[in-house]
């Protein structure tokens, strides 16, 4: 009897001539059943949660995404099964297609059922453990039974719930969808799940007991903000760098170190006990007794120390062959340990702490007389291009770039990058050829790399870079692992007289380039590598560095920020709570800071929520509010000192004080008497349809175009739109305000049935008041990316003029759905900084006589 096609509904909904989604396919994962969560910007942002079961991906749409809080029972609407191949889909589903919108792979990994999975699925009570990059621990999918069950047979509702275990965290403390918003598509398999809660607690007590007996050489106040108290884990995964083709453009955000030609080594120090482990967790303590003794003598506090062991060659530079020779001859006394990071320290987990702060702490520990075998890795803050060129001239392998504010993550990350002077990587040795002429040992090594399917593909040969000693040593090692079977997937251009070996030895090789057929040219052998597994070796492809915002968000709420009443509801209409508003401002901070920088700011507070009394404040005794500063008293001598948000933390400090809205002046603090923009607030009166608002905004743009003035537009977050004209700082407040009034008067005179230049309910009924009063001294306009204290908590968002006819209202984006706009960010206003313009020509066209000449 034929089984029904589980993908029938999936295929029926899609036209595969128009969408790049896979029609079918995908193989079962050999290491366990897969799961994937795709973040999907369709008509509404949601998260598609998929579990591999019986040859397809069982799928649920989770509107709010998963939560680590067991109290959060997240709605999960079951949708049609998807093919396993869909696990790798990331892209844009075209308009007018089912599910149109952007899709990213938000998380991926494997899942293990905690009950019979088929029975649990049928019964609507499926419990399982997840091993992903973002989601860990035990979870449950529970089908909702009752009145709605039969009505929703095609899309039955379930609940996605986090089980109580060591991974569970209160929602007021942590929101995984807000703090980890990005794609994991380029990451490899997730790291293994740590031990259970009971095991971790047992180890914690043992470590704390020993730590209490140890004397720390650093004062407790040296621990940087953001560090979390934690037991010293038995193992940690090191952070790895991503190969890139060019340096990142935001060079000020990076530090650069030499790319040491050595072995990665992590030191676990716990009192008098020291262990040295490779990047794969192999214990090399017994191989490096001199280094262990040096670490004892250094008297470093307990922790995990990350670095590289190197040996100098004849030219004084790190030499990998010399390092390997030291191990081969058991002469490791001259090996030097260069330390560059500190993931754990004195009972604290420093991984969430920015790299620059971990580095400062590590330097303070090493800033003393140390044994010669231990050194601190120096960094360079010059331009990356200059550093790379200098490294290459010196004969170094390249440089490593590290983002200053990046956390430490136990995987390959775009926050650590490597720039190489030439192509160089490890290859799996699959065989060798016989020597010719007077050569001894062997002729060439036959090299390979694994493809995405785990097959070993032939990549070419290397026959230079050897000496007689290394040739004989290699021949002996390869003879010991000889094989009758060709380990390479069929490629057809290998030597027929090759000797095959079991593919487990690695050769580090430099070469000129990859050919189109996947072969390397002009290869040179450097050494064998023994610190990586052969199965992990793939072709290393350089990627373009990720574009980071000019100001990165404090995506995690600082541990130093004390949040009062985090679950208090701010807006009854949307159910948004105070903690959710704080997370919103953490999310939009990098986009908002360019609009706040250098400008006096006022804010609107709602201590009891937006339905109660609101307070508008321009002045405040800020005290210890992180990220908020008082401006010079001379800027506005007749009033208390003005405020400025100087760092992203200022947004969070203010939101903790119940600030909802942020409003800014039309001038910057260094030229407070010369406005650098002119703002028109299109405010609709009673009865004005949104389509009329859209048309009116474009009419305003047309007039400004006729005056030769370039303008930009943003939603107000409320009922209207804001049109902003960037200005050269030439005229005073009165002149700019008077000219803006002249423009509005001209519009109202030309289109009296559409626009009015006077406020008041009677004047505005069925018309649009263009508010020019925003252009006076001390007047403010809500800042781009600010929330509004109105039902729904709309957000003021920069848009392009070509988007005006596509948005649904002045509150098209809200605190709840702003995720759908973050990819666009400030891009529609990219030309704004270079668009400052004079007004003389426009004034002449309107026959406006300024009080002050230009």
Protein Blocks (a to p, Z undefined) as FASTA:
>chain_A
ZZddfklmmmmmpcfklpccdfbgciddfkbccddddddddfbdcddddddeehiacddd
dfkopafbfklccdddddddddfklmmggcdddehiahiacdddfbgcddddfbdfklmm
mnopacdddddfkbgcjddddddedjklmmmmmlccddddddddfkbccfklocfklmmm
bcfklpccdddddddfklmmmmmmmmmmmmmmpccfbdfklpcghiacddddfbdcdddd
dddfbdcfklmlpccdddddbdddddddehjbccdddfkopafklmmmmlmmmmmmnopa
edddddddddddfkopacfklmmmmmmnopaklpccddfbdfbgghiafklpcfklmmmm
mmmmmmccddfkbccddddfbdfklmmmmmmmnopabdcdddfklccddbddfkbccddf
bdcdddddfbdcddehjbghiabdcdddddfkopacdebdcfehiafklmmmmmmmmmmm
gcfbdfbdcehlacfkbccdddfbccddddfbdcfkopaehiacfbdcfkbcfklpccdd
ddddddddfbdcdfbacfklccehklbcfblmnopafklmmmmmmmmmmmmmmmmgopac
dddddfkojklccdddfbdcekjaghiacddfklmmmbccddddfbfklmmmmmmnopab
dcddfbdfklmmlccbdcddddddehiafklmmmmmmmmmmmmmmnopacddddehimmc
cdddddddfbcfklmmmmmmmmmmmmmmmmmmlbccbecjklmgopacddfklmpghiac
ddehiacddehiaadddddfklmmmpgbfklpafklmmmmmmnmmmlmmmmmmmgccfkl
mmmmnopacfbdZZ
